[in-house]
């Protein structure tokens, strides 16, 4: 059976800092999951699609 996986993933920089995700079990940060979700949302446009479907009648900027 073939096992295909990537050892690490590179994300766009955040505030000019390199962001790399790997799964080697070293130092762990809980913020990595949010970066992954942000990139997924950017690529799939989920938030934008939801924005077009749900309407909010509240007045903003109060």
C-alpha positions in Angstrom: 0.0 0.0 0.0 1.4 3.4 -1.0 1.5 6.1 1.7 1.4 9.6 0.3 1.8 12.5 2.7 3.6 15.8 3.0 6.1 16.3 5.8 5.3 20.0 6.1 3.2 22.8 4.6 4.2 26.4 3.9 1.6 29.1 4.3 1.8 32.8 3.2 3.7 35.0 5.6 1.9 36.6 8.6 3.3 40.0 9.5 6.4 39.2 7.5 7.1 36.0 9.4 7.5 32.6 7.8 4.7 30.2 8.7 5.4 26.5 8.3 3.4 23.6 9.6 4.8 20.1 10.2 3.7 17.1 12.0 6.9 15.9 13.6 5.6 16.2 17.2 8.0 19.0 18.2 6.9 22.2 19.8 3.2 22.6 19.4 1.2 25.8 19.0 -2.6 25.8 19.2 -2.7 28.7 16.7 -1.8 26.5 13.7 -5.3 25.2 13.2 -6.7 28.7 12.7 -4.1 29.4 10.0 -5.1 26.2 8.3 -8.8 27.1 8.4 -8.1 30.7 7.2 -6.2 29.4 4.1 -8.9 26.8 3.4 -11.6 29.5 3.6 -9.6 31.8 1.3 -9.3 29.0 -1.3 -12.8 27.7 -1.1 -14.6 31.1 -0.4 -16.8 29.6 2.2 -17.2 32.8 4.3 -18.0 34.8 1.2 -20.6 32.2 0.0 -22.3 32.2 3.4 -22.3 36.1 3.4 -24.2 36.1 0.1 -26.9 33.7 1.5 -27.4 34.9 5.1 -28.8 38.4 5.5 -28.3 40.5 8.6 -30.8 43.3 9.1 -29.0 44.8 12.0 -27.6 48.3 11.7 -23.8 48.2 11.8 -21.6 50.9 13.4 -23.7 51.8 16.4 
